[in-house]
Amino acid sequence: MIDLTHPETQGFALLAAGLLCLCVRRYRIAVAFGLIGVLWVTLCATPAFAEVLRRGLEAPYPAHQPDDYPKADAIVVLGGGDPPDFDHGDEKANRTRTGLALLLYRAQRAPIILVSGGVREGTEILAALKQQGVPASALRIEPNSVTTYQNAAYSAPILKREHRQRILLVTSAIPMRRTVACFEKQGFAVTPAPVFDTSQYPTFSAAWRPRISVLFQSQRYLHEYIGMLVYRLRGWI
């Protein structure tokens, strides 16, 4: 399946449009499409531009210490992300979704943790939390969702059944805006608890040097911007 959020796909689409214009002898438009396609792919391959895309997604959600978050009725943690690292202290644990959910629970920010995601991911997270001393009575699981919209829609009945309206939402900072909007659409008061991208980009001297590997990071960020638009058009947020 073609991924329309990848810069290379977008670049090829612009080049294809240029070829079509060339076939009908619209030479200036053809050249313009070709140049824009090449420039767009090159731009998306530069660490500096990828960093701009990332900051646009992460900047609204600053990190806090677990004790600084307000108290809520539930901690909702979305499946995915890196596995928890509980062997190197709270600083390492704070960098994963499972780890941050655990630290929030230990800080008594909420009495329960709801894990939302696939069966395998959810089961692994529950097992990790139990190993760290979280009692089974404080754990809930929503195992059927595969999209962010479903995370919110399928978690809603579980939370509403227990009258848990204020939630601490734990997920990556990259999709946080869309995720918060989905849960708010379901009627919840949401406090974002973000986990941040740990990718390291080159120093400023190399920030505008294109790298193929950076295209995958840019694709991830562009996917989120496009996802916001799609979710709005579908009425999910």
C-alpha angles and dihedrals in degrees: 000000000000114000106218091189093066114100092224091056090048090048093051090048090055091047090050089052088051092052091051090052089048090054091056091044097250090141101169093049090046092054091046092053091047094050093046090051094051093043093048094053091045092050093049089052093059117096092220093060093043088053090053090052092048096048090052088061101037103036097080090058113060120188122252136186112261092249090056096063117096120252116264141179095251144004111229115197121186120219121248133055128092121331114263119269108208096158099075104051135265095304092065093040090052089065095066131063094237092046094050092047089053093049091050090051092049089050087056093239091143136001098232141035120216115198113205121192144064123341095252096045093042093049092050092050092047091050091050092050092048090051088056092055104265106145119236089239089066095051131086130176134205103191105174107068122103100170135049091249090054091047088063099035095048095041093051098076092049093051096040092050088062093040093244105154103155114067139180105220116210119194140111115305090233097071094026097108092054093042094050090049091052093052093043088053087059090056102260129138102233132201110188117228103185132198112207135229109255096201113135120214127200122270120272093270089066098029094107096042107110117237127185092219091060090062089073091054092048089049090055092053095043089050088060095049091049090044091057090055093047093048091051092049091050093048094241094126 
